[in-house]
């Protein structure tokens, strides 16, 4: 069904990692090197600067903000007095930049990464998903993922579902009591999985690129298709149940359900994702629309 898209705010360079918390949107802007709160009327308020590029956002149970710092492969933590410290250093476990993150109800964070230098056109390689415990302890949660990106956790805390952007799929894991992941399975195959080869060969086979995503109360996932300039709702097993095309000239790179009743879908949109084109341009926007099924789970 056709839905009306409303522009919430403009002037971004590249919005990512959207979240809804405490009556406001939160979002990273890669190339303004900052995290912002965005009020329902569109007013932006800078929360903190991250010189090495912010991405995924989450919160510890006591309300302290966690932010992925991409280029130095860290997770940062903002203390109650506003100071920012290193929560975890992922550099010994990740190749390429760190990226999106989901944090569960007890403060465990799962962080994905590119695995290769996307902007330089480096040949793709598999990458792990890293678990960061509340005390900053690190472990490899899952290995050999194809660009682990947006992730969600089901409301009961039992299942983590991660998008593999160049794998054209969602993979699910059971979360054990100690935080380890087990029972890896394909949750939804969106298109045939590419074979890793040269950059051009691999990217040329990516027909659907799941990026930032959000879970709804029917257990379906809304995701931004970084390849297809659309937001898509998919059920377990891979059935596409809804789709929202972006306005001409814009791609979709993340989305999140929120608002007072959880049925507002926020979409991070920009002309493309290339750093050399986005780093100075202020063409990124946040779009909203209303959907039928509200948010559930994390983030």
Secondary structure, 3 states (H helix, E strand, C coil): CCCCCEEEEEEECCEEEEEEECCEEEEEEHHHCEEEEECCCCCEEEEEECCCCEEEEEECCCCCEEEEECCCCEEEEECCCCCEEEEEECCCCCCCCEEEEEECCCCCEEEEECCCCCCCCCCCCCEEEEEECCCCCEEEEEEEECCEEEEEECCCCCEEEEEECCCCEEEEEEECCCCCEEEEEEEEECCCCCCCCCHHHHHHCCCCCEEEEEEECCCCEEEEECCCCEEEEECCCCCEEEEEECCCCCEEEEEEEECCCCCEEEEEEECCCCHHHHCCCCCEEEEEEECCCCECCEC
